[in-house]
Amino acid sequence: MRGASALQPLLDALPGARVRALVVWEPVIWSDVAPPTSSVLALVRDARAIQYWDVDRALSRDIVRAVNAAPARYGFDAPLDEKFIVWDVVAVFPPGAVWERDLPVPVFYDGPVAYRTEPLERAVSRALAPGGAS
Amino acid sequence: MSEPRGKNGPILAVLAIALVSGALWISWLKTAPRRVPAGQPALGRLDAASLGTLRDAFNADADAVRILVLLSPT
C-alpha cells in the first residue's frame, strides 16, 4: 500500500507528461480479503491512472509464465519458482512497447516500490526523453 | 430465575461477538462500493479470462510511458 503513496508524487512531478499508470492490486497477505477500499484507491488520484483488482493474481502468474518461457530475455539466470508472486514491484515501459503474448521487457523494474522512488523517477524521465528508453 | 452461567460464559460471549463482528466486517469490506478518484475509469476486475483488458489498456497508450505497479491493498 505504501507503494501507491510513492507513486502519486512521481505523477505530480510530471504534469501533462504522456504517462499511463496501471495499478494492479492483488491479494498477497492474510489481510487482503477484499478489493482496495476507496481510501486506498485514492492514494493514486492522478487521472492518468487505471486501477484494477486482480483477485486471482492472474497478472503475477502471467509474468512468471513469460519469464520462465525465456528467463534470459528478462534478465534472469534461471526460471522463477512457479509459485513466485510478483508483488510490490514497479516496471517502466517506454513509448512503443507493445504487449503481445508476453509482457514486453521493461526498461526498469524494482521493488519494494516505496523504497525505489528515485531510480523509478530517473527511469521514467529517461523514458520520456525524446528517443529515450534505456 | 435463569440457570447460572459457567465461568466461561462471558468469555464465550465475547468471542462470539468478535467472530460475528469480524464476519460482518469482512462481508462489508467485500461488498462495499469502491470509488476511484475523479477522472479514472471504474475499478477494473482482472482474472485469467479478463487479463486481456489490462493488455488492451497497456497497448492503447503505446505512445506513452507505461508504469505498471503490482501492490497489495493492505
Backbone of each chain as ProteinMPNN parsed JSONL, in Angstrom:
{"seq_chain_A": "MRGASALQPLLDALPGARVRALVVWEPVIWSDVAPPTSSVLALVRDARAIQYWDVDRALSRDIVRAVNAAPARYGFDAPLDEKFIVWDVVAVFPPGAVWERDLPVPVFYDGPVAYRTEPLERAVSRALAPGGAS", "coords_chain_A": {"N_chain_A": [[0.834, -1.201, 0.0], [2.033, 1.186, 0.684], [3.49, 1.641, -1.536], [1.762, 2.744, -3.364], [1.399, 5.263, -2.295], [3.858, 6.267, -2.849], [3.871, 6.447, -5.56], [2.118, 8.467, -6.414], [3.35, 11.075, -5.894], [5.329, 11.007, -7.848], [3.844, 11.106, -10.212], [2.655, 13.563, -9.801], [4.821, 15.178, -10.179], [5.129, 15.192, -12.846], [3.371, 16.748, -14.581], [1.088, 16.695, -17.222], [2.692, 15.062, -18.751], [3.166, 12.358, -21.085], [2.105, 9.797, -19.765], [1.033, 6.692, -18.549], [-0.36, 5.162, -15.831], [-0.682, 1.998, -14.601], [-2.256, 0.397, -12.199], [-2.182, -2.381, -10.33], [-3.867, -4.129, -8.033], [-3.523, -6.769, -5.761], [-4.332, -9.77, -3.93], [-2.229, -10.667, -1.347], [-1.167, -10.857, 1.271], [-2.437, -11.996, 4.514], [-4.404, -10.241, 5.293], [-5.538, -9.252, 3.037], [-8.362, -9.453, 2.147], [-10.255, -8.455, 0.519], [-11.146, -6.252, -2.24], [-9.232, -3.206, -2.754], [-10.09, -0.508, -0.61], [-12.049, 2.519, -1.038], [-10.572, 4.58, 0.051], [-8.007, 3.623, -0.081], [-7.721, 3.323, -2.838], [-7.726, 6.0, -3.44], [-5.188, 6.808, -2.945], [-3.713, 6.833, -5.229], [-4.371, 9.267, -7.146], [-4.244, 10.411, -9.579], [-5.448, 11.284, -12.792], [-4.403, 9.956, -14.904], [-4.134, 7.375, -14.211], [-5.099, 3.945, -14.138], [-6.904, 1.631, -12.331], [-6.9, -1.667, -10.993], [-8.371, -4.649, -9.67], [-7.012, -7.617, -8.966], [-8.002, -10.464, -8.388], [-7.294, -13.135, -8.564], [-4.601, -13.071, -8.856], [-3.763, -13.036, -11.494], [-2.177, -11.541, -13.246], [0.351, -11.632, -12.06], [0.872, -14.378, -12.251], [0.912, -14.608, -15.017], [3.131, -13.098, -15.663], [5.153, -14.603, -14.437], [4.918, -16.894, -15.978], [5.7, -15.884, -18.485], [8.335, -15.035, -17.966], [9.512, -17.461, -17.256], [9.373, -18.786, -19.627], [11.348, -17.646, -21.105], [13.856, -16.905, -19.545], [16.316, -15.47, -19.768], [15.716, -13.396, -21.47], [14.411, -11.594, -19.862], [16.345, -10.94, -18.144], [16.989, -12.818, -16.211], [18.768, -15.484, -14.651], [17.809, -17.983, -14.279], [14.778, -19.941, -14.303], [11.84, -18.73, -12.555], [10.403, -19.75, -9.411], [7.444, -21.611, -9.728], [5.446, -20.829, -8.021], [6.051, -18.304, -7.346], [5.324, -14.985, -6.401], [4.689, -12.044, -7.992], [5.09, -9.042, -6.689], [4.608, -5.918, -5.042], [6.109, -4.405, -6.817], [7.439, -2.336, -9.371], [7.311, -1.466, -12.785], [8.678, -0.05, -15.74], [7.813, 1.008, -18.948], [8.796, 1.934, -22.168], [7.681, 4.412, -24.613], [6.214, 2.903, -27.437], [6.56, 0.268, -26.701], [4.978, -2.837, -26.895], [2.532, -5.049, -25.755], [2.312, -8.217, -26.499], [1.941, -11.566, -26.825], [3.484, -12.064, -24.561], [4.379, -10.053, -21.734], [6.132, -7.095, -22.528], [9.704, -6.513, -22.289], [10.649, -4.61, -19.572], [12.111, -1.285, -19.259], [12.925, -0.692, -16.83], [12.696, -2.161, -13.663], [11.723, -2.77, -10.304], [11.673, -3.068, -6.718], [11.057, -3.013, -3.163], [8.368, -0.843, -3.92], [7.997, 1.562, -2.508], [10.506, 2.192, -1.617], [12.066, 2.661, -3.775], [11.883, 4.984, -5.175], [13.521, 7.028, -6.229], [15.282, 5.845, -8.252], [13.173, 5.01, -9.841], [11.987, 7.434, -10.655], [14.089, 8.447, -12.178], [14.19, 6.552, -14.212], [11.707, 6.875, -15.441], [11.914, 9.498, -16.331], [14.01, 9.235, -18.174], [12.753, 7.562, -20.009], [10.804, 9.234, -20.933], [12.198, 11.15, -22.282], [13.052, 12.568, -25.472], [13.28, 10.08, -27.864], [14.239, 8.496, -25.925], [14.807, 5.639, -23.893], [16.247, 3.248, -22.73]], "CA_chain_A": [[0.0, 0.0, 0.0], [2.912, 2.354, 0.699], [3.953, 1.86, -2.895], [0.826, 3.664, -4.017], [1.713, 6.601, -1.791], [5.091, 6.718, -3.505], [3.633, 6.659, -6.993], [1.416, 9.728, -6.696], [4.269, 12.218, -6.047], [6.004, 10.912, -9.146], [2.913, 11.612, -11.219], [2.507, 15.009, -9.551], [6.01, 15.878, -10.694], [5.133, 15.092, -14.314], [2.058, 17.17, -15.095], [0.979, 16.78, -18.672], [3.557, 14.104, -19.461], [2.448, 11.212, -21.652], [2.35, 8.68, -18.856], [-0.13, 5.923, -18.115], [-0.062, 4.321, -14.672], [-1.58, 0.848, -14.459], [-2.065, -0.021, -10.81], [-2.846, -3.669, -10.152], [-3.94, -4.564, -6.639], [-3.704, -8.225, -5.707], [-4.272, -10.282, -2.56], [-0.965, -11.345, -1.08], [-1.042, -11.179, 2.693], [-3.66, -12.529, 5.098], [-5.433, -9.205, 5.46], [-6.064, -8.838, 1.717], [-9.563, -10.259, 1.97], [-11.216, -7.759, -0.345], [-10.517, -5.22, -3.073], [-8.845, -1.998, -2.012], [-11.192, 0.401, -0.301], [-11.983, 3.797, -1.757], [-9.489, 5.406, 0.595], [-6.75, 3.085, -0.627], [-7.703, 3.708, -4.256], [-7.469, 7.441, -3.52], [-3.752, 7.073, -2.816], [-3.272, 7.189, -6.592], [-5.523, 10.084, -7.551], [-3.98, 11.003, -10.896], [-6.398, 10.835, -13.818], [-3.704, 9.094, -15.862], [-4.043, 6.029, -13.642], [-6.203, 2.981, -14.222], [-6.673, 0.713, -11.224], [-7.513, -2.985, -11.16], [-8.327, -5.637, -8.583], [-6.647, -8.891, -9.597], [-8.312, -11.349, -7.262], [-6.611, -14.437, -8.735], [-3.182, -12.787, -9.169], [-3.587, -13.503, -12.874], [-1.042, -10.861, -13.869], [1.578, -12.208, -11.497], [1.078, -15.709, -12.857], [1.255, -14.441, -16.429], [4.515, -12.629, -15.719], [6.01, -15.76, -14.128], [4.901, -17.754, -17.167], [6.511, -15.268, -19.543], [9.749, -15.078, -17.561], [10.007, -18.839, -17.287], [9.491, -19.212, -21.03], [12.609, -17.105, -21.636], [14.417, -16.143, -18.412], [17.393, -14.545, -20.165], [15.109, -12.21, -22.093], [14.027, -10.667, -18.798], [17.498, -10.701, -17.279], [17.11, -13.814, -15.15], [19.662, -16.6, -14.956], [17.082, -19.247, -14.16], [13.324, -19.725, -14.157], [11.298, -18.451, -11.23], [9.532, -20.774, -8.84], [6.091, -21.477, -10.283], [4.571, -20.182, -7.03], [6.548, -16.955, -7.073], [4.32, -13.926, -6.549], [5.231, -10.739, -8.383], [4.359, -8.214, -5.727], [5.312, -4.713, -4.605], [7.078, -4.198, -7.891], [7.062, -1.358, -10.392], [8.03, -1.635, -14.046], [8.508, 1.088, -16.656], [7.88, 0.606, -20.354], [8.927, 3.152, -22.97], [6.769, 4.522, -25.765], [6.486, 1.927, -28.481], [6.495, -1.107, -26.191], [3.663, -3.444, -27.124], [2.307, -6.309, -25.041], [1.663, -9.207, -27.372], [1.63, -12.72, -25.972], [4.176, -11.875, -23.288], [4.66, -8.679, -21.348], [7.443, -6.704, -23.046], [10.756, -6.344, -21.291], [10.645, -3.21, -19.124], [13.421, -0.625, -19.193], [13.253, -0.601, -15.401], [11.768, -2.758, -12.699], [12.347, -2.861, -8.99], [10.787, -3.038, -5.574], [9.708, -2.518, -2.899], [8.104, 0.396, -4.637], [8.143, 2.728, -1.636], [11.921, 2.473, -1.364], [12.795, 2.763, -5.041], [11.289, 6.116, -5.892], [14.498, 7.813, -7.003], [15.576, 5.184, -9.541], [11.952, 4.997, -10.661], [11.869, 8.758, -11.275], [15.107, 8.567, -13.23], [13.81, 5.684, -15.329], [10.578, 7.479, -16.145], [12.434, 10.675, -17.035], [14.741, 8.762, -19.36], [11.805, 7.021, -20.983], [10.052, 10.353, -21.508], [13.075, 11.981, -23.103], [12.905, 12.24, -26.9], [14.096, 8.942, -28.281], [14.799, 7.833, -24.757], [14.23, 4.386, -23.419], [17.06, 2.543, -21.763]], "C_chain_A": [[0.874, 1.258, 0.0], [3.445, 2.666, -0.692], [3.057, 2.82, -3.64], [1.088, 5.095, -3.572], [2.965, 7.151, -2.453], [4.859, 7.054, -4.971], [3.031, 8.037, -7.276], [2.358, 10.925, -6.805], [5.027, 12.189, -7.368], [5.108, 11.473, -10.243], [2.692, 13.122, -11.048], [3.652, 15.795, -10.177], [6.055, 15.883, -12.215], [3.792, 15.533, -14.898], [2.083, 17.254, -16.617], [1.843, 15.803, -19.438], [2.721, 12.925, -19.948], [2.818, 9.966, -20.856], [1.025, 7.995, -18.564], [0.317, 5.033, -16.957], [-1.12, 3.228, -14.571], [-1.301, 0.231, -13.094], [-2.877, -1.291, -10.573], [-2.726, -4.082, -8.687], [-4.22, -6.057, -6.616], [-3.622, -8.699, -4.262], [-2.984, -11.067, -2.35], [-0.875, -11.769, 0.373], [-2.421, -11.466, 3.284], [-4.776, -11.498, 5.17], [-6.036, -8.738, 4.131], [-7.313, -9.655, 1.377], [-10.54, -9.667, 0.966], [-10.474, -6.766, -1.221], [-10.125, -4.004, -2.241], [-10.048, -1.095, -1.784], [-11.019, 1.711, -1.082], [-10.829, 4.653, -1.241], [-8.13, 4.911, 0.112], [-6.632, 3.465, -2.101], [-7.353, 5.189, -4.419], [-5.993, 7.777, -3.353], [-3.133, 7.396, -4.176], [-4.443, 7.951, -7.213], [-5.374, 10.647, -8.947], [-4.933, 10.42, -11.936], [-5.732, 9.97, -14.88], [-3.557, 7.668, -15.353], [-5.298, 5.222, -13.941], [-5.909, 1.937, -13.153], [-7.502, -0.557, -11.412], [-7.424, -3.766, -9.851], [-8.157, -7.004, -9.237], [-6.791, -9.997, -8.548], [-7.581, -12.687, -7.363], [-5.108, -14.29, -8.969], [-2.845, -13.279, -10.582], [-2.381, -12.836, -13.53], [0.267, -11.432, -13.348], [1.872, -13.569, -12.139], [1.496, -15.578, -14.322], [2.699, -13.948, -16.574], [5.464, -13.791, -15.433], [6.069, -16.697, -15.332], [5.814, -17.192, -18.249], [8.001, -15.335, -19.206], [10.287, -16.5, -17.698], [10.109, -19.392, -18.711], [10.817, -18.742, -21.635], [13.281, -16.268, -20.55], [15.447, -15.102, -18.846], [16.83, -13.267, -20.777], [14.783, -11.144, -21.052], [15.169, -10.428, -17.8], [17.648, -11.667, -16.131], [18.032, -14.945, -15.599], [18.911, -17.925, -14.992], [15.594, -18.948, -14.046], [12.953, -19.4, -12.709], [10.547, -19.664, -10.711], [8.114, -20.537, -9.374], [5.145, -20.748, -9.325], [5.024, -18.768, -6.678], [5.441, -15.924, -7.318], [5.034, -12.614, -6.872], [4.432, -9.695, -7.618], [5.245, -7.063, -5.259], [6.464, -4.405, -5.562], [6.529, -3.132, -8.832], [7.922, -1.6, -11.62], [7.689, -0.468, -14.959], [8.732, 0.603, -18.081], [7.898, 1.87, -21.211], [7.847, 3.242, -24.043], [7.185, 3.508, -26.834], [6.434, 0.486, -28.002], [5.071, -1.64, -26.348], [3.628, -4.798, -26.418], [1.567, -7.243, -25.997], [1.344, -10.431, -26.523], [2.228, -12.536, -24.576], [4.373, -10.392, -23.009], [6.028, -8.285, -21.914], [8.454, -6.526, -21.912], [10.774, -4.876, -20.854], [12.047, -2.619, -19.187], [13.866, -0.481, -17.74], [12.232, -1.426, -14.643], [12.499, -2.922, -11.382], [11.268, -2.856, -7.913], [11.616, -3.199, -4.309], [9.532, -1.095, -3.439], [8.399, 1.62, -3.766], [9.597, 3.135, -1.435], [12.731, 2.66, -2.641], [12.311, 3.945, -5.858], [12.315, 6.869, -6.741], [14.892, 7.111, -8.294], [14.354, 5.1, -10.446], [11.791, 6.333, -11.381], [12.87, 8.919, -12.42], [14.708, 7.754, -14.457], [12.665, 6.293, -16.129], [11.049, 8.7, -16.927], [13.19, 10.272, -18.291], [13.781, 8.283, -20.433], [10.999, 8.129, -21.657], [10.9, 11.215, -22.433], [12.928, 11.585, -24.569], [13.866, 11.126, -27.305], [14.65, 8.142, -27.126], [14.071, 6.558, -24.411], [15.118, 3.823, -22.345], [18.217, 3.364, -21.226]], "O_chain_A": [[0.514, 2.27, -0.601], [3.806, 3.804, -0.992], [3.525, 3.617, -4.453], [1.008, 6.027, -4.372], [3.114, 8.364, -2.599], [5.585, 7.864, -5.549], [3.391, 8.691, -8.255], [2.197, 11.732, -7.721], [5.33, 13.238, -7.937], [5.566, 12.228, -11.101], [2.56, 13.857, -12.027], [3.477, 16.922, -10.64], [6.93, 16.515, -12.807], [3.151, 14.776, -15.627], [3.001, 17.823, -17.207], [1.74, 15.722, -20.662], [1.726, 12.541, -19.333], [3.709, 9.2, -21.223], [0.01, 8.66, -18.356], [1.256, 4.249, -17.091], [-2.313, 3.514, -14.468], [-0.253, -0.374, -12.868], [-4.107, -1.271, -10.614], [-1.635, -4.347, -8.181], [-5.06, -6.549, -7.369], [-2.917, -8.096, -3.454], [-2.69, -12.01, -3.085], [-0.542, -12.916, 0.67], [-3.444, -11.215, 2.647], [-5.956, -11.845, 5.115], [-6.949, -7.913, 4.121], [-7.312, -10.447, 0.435], [-11.532, -10.3, 0.606], [-9.305, -6.469, -0.975], [-10.641, -3.807, -1.14], [-10.906, -0.942, -2.653], [-9.982, 1.96, -1.697], [-10.186, 5.366, -2.011], [-7.209, 5.705, -0.08], [-5.566, 3.881, -2.556], [-6.753, 5.582, -5.42], [-5.588, 8.915, -3.595], [-2.154, 8.138, -4.263], [-5.382, 7.352, -7.737], [-6.29, 11.297, -9.45], [-5.188, 9.216, -11.956], [-6.417, 9.322, -15.671], [-2.918, 6.841, -16.003], [-6.407, 5.755, -13.99], [-4.795, 1.419, -13.076], [-8.627, -0.529, -11.911], [-6.518, -3.562, -9.043], [-9.032, -7.482, -9.959], [-5.819, -10.402, -7.911], [-7.283, -13.303, -6.34], [-4.422, -15.273, -9.249], [-1.784, -13.856, -10.821], [-1.646, -13.478, -14.28], [1.189, -11.686, -14.124], [3.008, -13.851, -12.52], [2.33, -16.342, -14.808], [3.401, -14.341, -17.506], [6.475, -13.944, -16.119], [7.128, -17.228, -15.667], [6.6, -17.92, -18.855], [8.824, -15.654, -20.063], [11.391, -16.707, -18.201], [10.842, -20.348, -18.963], [11.341, -19.362, -22.56], [13.274, -15.04, -20.632], [15.447, -13.979, -18.343], [17.402, -12.189, -20.62], [14.867, -9.947, -21.325], [14.982, -9.8, -16.757], [18.358, -11.376, -15.169], [18.067, -15.309, -16.775], [19.331, -18.87, -15.659], [15.202, -17.826, -13.727], [13.667, -19.755, -11.771], [10.107, -20.509, -11.49], [7.652, -19.398, -9.456], [4.17, -20.13, -9.752], [4.44, -18.119, -5.81], [4.721, -15.991, -8.314], [5.878, -12.146, -6.108], [3.244, -9.494, -7.873], [6.457, -7.21, -5.102], [7.607, -4.181, -5.163], [5.323, -3.038, -9.058], [9.111, -1.901, -11.512], [6.566, 0.036, -14.956], [9.693, -0.105, -18.38], [7.095, 2.778, -20.994], [7.177, 2.253, -24.34], [8.372, 3.299, -27.084], [6.28, -0.427, -28.813], [4.098, -0.98, -25.983], [4.577, -5.579, -26.485], [0.375, -7.084, -26.262], [0.549, -10.337, -25.587], [1.586, -12.807, -23.561], [4.515, -9.584, -23.927], [6.984, -9.051, -21.796], [8.092, -6.405, -20.741], [10.903, -3.99, -21.698], [13.042, -3.343, -19.171], [15.028, -0.186, -17.458], [11.041, -1.39, -14.95], [13.704, -3.173, -11.334], [10.087, -2.659, -8.2], [12.805, -3.503, -4.405], [10.45, -0.276, -3.403], [8.983, 2.596, -4.237], [9.885, 4.289, -1.119], [13.953, 2.8, -2.587], [12.327, 3.909, -7.088], [12.004, 7.299, -7.851], [14.84, 7.735, -9.354], [14.478, 5.115, -11.671], [11.494, 6.365, -12.575], [12.545, 9.452, -13.481], [14.866, 8.202, -15.593], [12.66, 6.23, -17.359], [10.626, 8.91, -18.064], [13.034, 10.889, -19.344], [13.967, 8.561, -21.618], [10.565, 7.987, -22.8], [10.364, 11.933, -23.277], [12.707, 10.415, -24.881], [15.08, 11.216, -27.116], [15.439, 7.217, -27.321], [12.865, 6.431, -24.618], [14.787, 3.905, -21.162], [18.985, 2.879, -20.395]]}, "seq_chain_B": "MSEPRGKNGPILAVLAIALVSGALWISWLKTAPRRVPAGQPALGRLDAASLGTLRDAFNADADAVRILVLLSPT", "coords_chain_B": {"N_chain_B": [[-36.126, -17.819, 37.507], [-32.996, -17.701, 35.88], [-30.68, -20.213, 34.748], [-27.544, -20.354, 36.381], [-24.666, -19.123, 34.7], [-21.745, -20.82, 33.396], [-18.317, -20.276, 34.354], [-16.985, -19.678, 32.056], [-18.757, -18.474, 30.448], [-18.961, -15.55, 29.931], [-16.593, -15.17, 28.505], [-16.93, -16.773, 26.265], [-19.105, -15.481, 25.168], [-18.015, -12.997, 24.487], [-16.145, -13.852, 22.607], [-17.877, -14.889, 20.663], [-19.229, -12.571, 19.872], [-17.068, -11.169, 18.824], [-16.356, -12.81, 16.683], [-18.663, -12.73, 15.073], [-18.745, -10.0, 14.564], [-16.35, -9.71, 13.163], [-16.892, -11.288, 10.908], [-18.996, -9.843, 9.79], [-17.666, -7.467, 9.231], [-15.763, -8.272, 7.335], [-17.506, -9.109, 5.36], [-18.699, -6.673, 4.742], [-16.443, -5.322, 3.804], [-15.945, -6.746, 1.47], [-18.124, -6.211, -0.11], [-18.697, -3.523, -0.142], [-19.196, -0.511, -1.985], [-16.764, 0.626, -4.34], [-14.951, 3.527, -4.92], [-13.164, 5.172, -7.348], [-10.668, 7.743, -7.753], [-11.607, 10.95, -9.156], [-11.899, 11.182, -12.673], [-10.664, 8.833, -13.31], [-11.171, 5.59, -14.833], [-13.681, 3.191, -13.795], [-12.951, 0.865, -11.12], [-11.199, -1.821, -12.359], [-11.752, -5.318, -12.881], [-9.775, -8.109, -12.673], [-8.997, -11.321, -13.943], [-7.91, -14.607, -14.924], [-9.26, -14.896, -17.303], [-9.869, -12.34, -18.072], [-7.599, -10.902, -18.349], [-6.789, -9.814, -20.681], [-7.982, -7.322, -20.862], [-6.394, -5.636, -19.406], [-4.085, -5.835, -20.905], [-4.994, -4.68, -23.27], [-5.431, -2.047, -22.408], [-2.849, -1.334, -21.799], [-1.658, -1.449, -24.342], [-3.167, 0.428, -25.673], [-2.122, 2.85, -25.063], [0.303, 3.061, -26.358], [1.999, 5.017, -27.235], [2.827, 6.289, -25.025], [4.674, 6.551, -21.906], [4.526, 3.762, -19.925], [3.681, 2.868, -16.674], [3.743, 0.203, -14.666], [2.361, -1.225, -11.849], [2.38, -3.497, -9.188], [0.616, -4.235, -6.369], [-0.211, -4.815, -2.909], [-3.333, -4.509, -1.22], [-3.381, -3.966, 1.523]], "CA_chain_B": [[-34.71, -17.499, 37.534], [-32.247, -18.437, 34.873], [-29.562, -21.044, 35.21], [-26.278, -19.613, 36.445], [-23.729, -19.458, 33.635], [-20.427, -21.272, 33.794], [-17.392, -19.14, 34.416], [-16.518, -19.364, 30.691], [-19.827, -17.839, 29.69], [-18.629, -14.219, 29.388], [-15.515, -15.272, 27.501], [-17.546, -17.296, 25.04], [-19.955, -14.43, 24.599], [-17.135, -12.007, 23.843], [-15.61, -14.487, 21.399], [-18.944, -14.965, 19.663], [-19.437, -11.217, 19.348], [-15.911, -10.826, 17.99], [-16.442, -13.58, 15.438], [-19.749, -12.183, 14.252], [-18.326, -8.662, 14.104], [-15.329, -9.91, 12.138], [-17.53, -11.778, 9.683], [-19.736, -8.721, 9.202], [-16.691, -6.503, 8.719], [-15.206, -8.824, 6.091], [-18.583, -9.067, 4.369], [-18.818, -5.276, 4.296], [-15.256, -5.0, 3.002], [-16.04, -7.38, 0.157], [-19.261, -5.76, -0.913], [-18.856, -2.059, -0.146], [-18.841, 0.084, -3.282], [-15.445, 1.245, -4.436], [-14.906, 4.727, -5.769], [-11.822, 5.597, -7.725], [-10.607, 9.211, -7.851], [-12.225, 11.573, -10.332], [-11.137, 11.134, -13.912], [-10.212, 7.474, -13.598], [-12.248, 4.631, -15.084], [-14.055, 2.384, -12.632], [-12.005, -0.186, -10.756], [-11.311, -2.992, -13.219], [-11.605, -6.637, -12.241], [-8.95, -8.983, -13.501], [-8.751, -12.733, -13.657], [-7.206, -15.193, -16.062], [-10.038, -14.714, -18.525], [-10.013, -10.922, -18.435], [-6.288, -10.244, -18.345], [-6.689, -9.08, -21.935], [-8.4, -5.928, -20.708], [-5.189, -4.907, -18.977], [-3.206, -5.796, -22.084], [-5.565, -3.689, -24.198], [-5.167, -0.713, -21.855], [-1.394, -1.121, -21.968], [-1.351, -1.189, -25.753], [-3.898, 1.608, -26.14], [-1.276, 4.019, -24.829], [1.64, 2.643, -26.789], [2.86, 6.185, -27.449], [3.12, 6.865, -23.71], [5.431, 5.739, -20.953], [3.628, 2.995, -19.072], [4.193, 2.463, -15.359], [2.914, -0.91, -14.18], [2.655, -1.448, -10.439], [1.623, -4.572, -8.538], [0.61, -3.901, -4.953], [-1.198, -5.416, -2.012], [-4.179, -3.404, -0.737], [-3.289, -3.68, 2.969]], "C_chain_B": [[-33.974, -18.337, 36.512], [-31.13, -19.239, 35.524], [-28.306, -20.19, 35.352], [-25.337, -20.071, 35.342], [-22.444, -20.038, 34.224], [-19.476, -20.102, 33.768], [-16.845, -18.776, 33.041], [-17.558, -18.617, 29.875], [-19.473, -16.482, 29.12], [-17.552, -14.283, 28.314], [-16.086, -15.758, 26.177], [-18.413, -16.239, 24.366], [-19.119, -13.389, 23.874], [-16.564, -12.576, 22.547], [-16.65, -14.531, 20.286], [-19.196, -13.598, 19.037], [-18.298, -10.825, 18.419], [-15.968, -11.541, 16.648], [-17.504, -13.017, 14.508], [-19.36, -10.815, 13.704], [-17.301, -8.781, 12.991], [-15.94, -10.354, 10.821], [-18.296, -10.656, 8.992], [-18.791, -7.708, 8.564], [-16.12, -6.989, 7.388], [-16.261, -8.778, 4.988], [-18.756, -7.652, 3.829], [-17.652, -4.9, 3.393], [-15.392, -5.54, 1.578], [-17.1, -6.744, -0.728], [-19.406, -4.24, -0.991], [-18.465, -1.503, -1.504], [-17.474, 0.741, -3.23], [-15.534, 2.438, -5.365], [-13.453, 5.051, -6.069], [-11.832, 7.126, -7.812], [-11.189, 9.707, -9.171], [-11.298, 11.483, -11.534], [-10.616, 9.761, -14.265], [-11.398, 6.587, -13.966], [-12.528, 3.805, -13.833], [-13.017, 1.299, -12.37], [-12.231, -1.415, -11.635], [-11.121, -4.272, -12.425], [-10.823, -7.533, -13.184], [-9.031, -10.408, -13.009], [-8.126, -13.305, -14.921], [-7.941, -14.926, -17.371], [-10.074, -13.266, -18.988], [-8.687, -10.175, -18.429], [-6.091, -9.42, -19.616], [-7.117, -7.631, -21.82], [-7.23, -5.057, -20.25], [-4.227, -4.766, -20.152], [-3.701, -4.733, -23.074], [-5.285, -2.262, -23.711], [-3.692, -0.36, -22.012], [-1.097, -0.711, -23.406], [-2.06, 0.054, -26.296], [-3.083, 2.882, -25.977], [0.16, 3.706, -25.221], [2.57, 3.821, -27.046], [3.244, 6.862, -26.129], [4.095, 5.969, -22.946], [4.408, 5.04, -20.067], [4.34, 2.611, -17.774], [3.237, 1.405, -14.825], [3.337, -1.228, -12.746], [1.784, -2.588, -9.922], [1.749, -4.386, -7.037], [-0.426, -4.709, -4.195], [-2.025, -4.302, -1.388], [-4.089, -3.119, 0.763], [-1.848, -3.681, 3.43]], "O_chain_B": [[-34.276, -19.511, 36.303], [-30.708, -18.989, 36.653], [-28.043, -19.361, 34.481], [-25.221, -21.267, 35.077], [-22.101, -19.789, 35.379], [-19.795, -19.048, 33.218], [-16.297, -17.688, 32.865], [-17.29, -18.181, 28.756], [-19.664, -16.264, 27.923], [-17.596, -13.541, 27.334], [-15.77, -15.227, 25.113], [-18.44, -16.128, 23.14], [-19.472, -12.951, 22.779], [-16.502, -11.892, 21.526], [-16.352, -14.25, 19.125], [-19.356, -13.482, 17.822], [-18.518, -10.228, 17.366], [-15.668, -10.957, 15.607], [-17.275, -12.849, 13.311], [-19.608, -10.506, 12.538], [-17.361, -8.056, 11.998], [-15.564, -9.869, 9.754], [-18.257, -10.527, 7.769], [-19.074, -7.162, 7.498], [-16.006, -6.22, 6.434], [-15.962, -8.455, 3.839], [-18.934, -7.447, 2.629], [-17.829, -4.252, 2.361], [-15.007, -4.883, 0.611], [-16.979, -6.742, -1.953], [-20.159, -3.732, -1.821], [-17.503, -1.972, -2.113], [-17.079, 1.329, -2.222], [-16.113, 2.367, -6.448], [-12.626, 5.186, -5.167], [-12.898, 7.732, -7.93], [-11.251, 8.977, -10.16], [-10.087, 11.679, -11.429], [-10.172, 9.536, -15.391], [-12.507, 6.799, -13.474], [-11.699, 3.736, -12.925], [-12.3, 0.872, -13.275], [-13.325, -1.98, -11.652], [-10.412, -4.295, -11.42], [-11.179, -7.689, -14.352], [-9.122, -10.665, -11.808], [-7.848, -12.575, -15.873], [-7.318, -14.751, -18.418], [-10.286, -12.996, -20.17], [-8.664, -8.946, -18.498], [-5.328, -8.454, -19.631], [-6.665, -6.79, -22.597], [-7.098, -3.901, -20.653], [-3.632, -3.709, -20.362], [-2.906, -3.983, -23.641], [-4.945, -1.383, -24.503], [-3.343, 0.779, -22.322], [-0.374, 0.254, -23.651], [-1.603, 0.659, -27.266], [-3.321, 3.874, -26.665], [1.104, 4.044, -24.508], [3.789, 3.655, -27.074], [3.914, 7.895, -26.131], [4.309, 4.806, -23.29], [3.516, 5.689, -19.52], [5.459, 2.097, -17.789], [2.066, 1.684, -14.564], [4.513, -1.467, -12.468], [0.584, -2.63, -10.194], [2.854, -4.38, -6.494], [-1.388, -5.218, -4.77], [-1.48, -3.249, -1.056], [-4.659, -2.135, 1.234], [-1.578, -3.461, 4.611]]}, "name": "protein", "num_of_chains": 2, "seq": "MRGASALQPLLDALPGARVRALVVWEPVIWSDVAPPTSSVLALVRDARAIQYWDVDRALSRDIVRAVNAAPARYGFDAPLDEKFIVWDVVAVFPPGAVWERDLPVPVFYDGPVAYRTEPLERAVSRALAPGGASMSEPRGKNGPILAVLAIALVSGALWISWLKTAPRRVPAGQPALGRLDAASLGTLRDAFNADADAVRILVLLSPT"}
